[in-house]
Amino acid sequence: MSAVIPNPNDNDGYLNTEDAAAFIGLKPGTLQSWRTRDRRGPRKLDGPPYVMLGNKLVVYKKSDLIAWVESHRYRVAPAQPGAQPFPWQQT
């Protein structure tokens, strides 16, 4: 991964679309698709924040990508009393 624009304040650089996608485990086309649909209408898509520099250069701040991934973390609820175990939990 290569930082496109380093941030001298906190050493948190910006990544281009390809590097950002690789960093969070997505395809570049997915990020591009989310950006395109976000600009076409009022529908709010839940893609990571990005910065558009000029007409074509899009970059993602690494800390924003981390925060976006963390915001999609799910917790598994504890088993309720009397709940049936999953098949792989049966002995």
N, C-alpha and C positions, 0 to 999 in steps of 0.2 A: 504494500500500500504506500502511496506517496501523498503527502500533504500538498494541496494546491496552494493554499495561502496560510502560512504559519501565523499564529497569534502570539505575539511576543509577551503578552501579559500573563498567560497561564499555560503556555506550551501546548495548547489544545488547538490543533490545526483544523483546516477545512479539507474535506475529501471530495473529489469529483464523483459523479454518479456511479461509475464503475467501481471505484474503491469503496464508496459508501455501501453499495449493494453487497459487495463481498464481505465487508465488515459485519453486516447484520444478517448475512445468509440469504439474501434475496437476489433475483436477477435484475440487472439494470433496467430492463424493460418494465418491470413491475413499478419501480420508483417513477419512471417516466410516465407510465400510464396514470398513476395516482396524481402526479402533478398536472397532467393534461386535463383530466376530469375535474380536478379542483378548480381550474380556471374557467371551465365552461359553464358552470352554473352554481346555484346556491347550495347544492348538496355538499355537505361537509364530509370529506374523506379523512380517514384516520392515518394518513401517512406521516412520516417524520417531517419536521420543519426543514425548509431549505432556503437558500439565498440565491436570487437570480441576479447575476452581474451582466449587464448589457442584455442583448437579445437571446443569447445562446448559452452562456456559461452558467451552469448550475452547480452549486457546492453545498455540502452538508457539514455542519459543525459536529465534530466527533462526540462531544459531550451531549449534544442534542440527540444523536443517534442512540447513545447509551440510555439516556432518559426515556426515549421513546420505546425502546425494547423493554426496559424495566416497567413502564406503564402498562405493558401487556402481560404482566406476570399474573398467573392464576394460582390460587391456593386450593388445595383439595380439602373439602369439608371433612371433619371427623365423622366416623361412622355413627349413625343414630342407633340408639338401643333397639335391639330386635331386628336390625337390618340384615338382609341376607348377604352373605359374602359373595364376592365375585367368583366365577368358576375357578379361576386360577388360585384362589385362596382356600378352596376346600381341600380337606385332607382325607 
